[in-house]
């Protein structure tokens, strides 16, 4: 690697794994709640897309540095 690690105050500060993983898991959880709620067909119809976006986000974020 040719110095790909950025300083502490730079880009690596924004791309830490912890907060992004929590956000992706929250998105997955929100999609599951949307899937099982009985009141709105609109929420139900967007639940799969929400779960899929959270899962793809989690896979991407899992490659971020600690």
N, C-alpha and C positions, 0 to 999 in steps of 0.2 A: 504494500500500500504506500502511496506517495503522499502522506500527510493528509489523509481524508478526514481525520478527526478534527472537528472545529472546536474553537475555544469554548470554555464553560459558559460564557455569556452569549454565544452565538446561536447557531442553528440547533446544536445538540440540546439546548435548553428547551426548545419547542418540541423536539422529537424524543422525549423520554417516554418509556413504555407505560409506566404506571397510570397516569391520568388518561391516556388514550385507551388503554385496556378497560378501565372503568367505564369510560364513555361507550365503548363498543358493547360491553356487557349490559349496560343500561338500555341501549338501543335494542338489543336482542330481547331483554325482559319486557320492554315496552311493546315489542311486536307480539310477544306471547300473550300479554294482557289484551292487546287488540284482537287477537285471534279468538280468545275465549269469552269475550264480553258479549252479552245478548242484546244490546240496545241499538247499535248503529251498523248498518250494512256497509257504510263507507269505511269505517275503521276496520271492519273485517276484510274488506277487499284490498286494503293497503297493508295488511298484516304480513303477508308473505314477502312483499318487497322490503318491508322494514326489517324483518328477521334476516333476509338475505343480505341487506346492506350492513347490518351489524355483524354478521358472520364474515363477510368479505373484509370489513374493516378490522375485525379481530385478527384475521389471518395476516393482513398487512402489518398491523401494529406489533404483532408478535416478533417481527424482524427488527424492530427498533431497539436501540441500545438501552441498557438499564439506566 
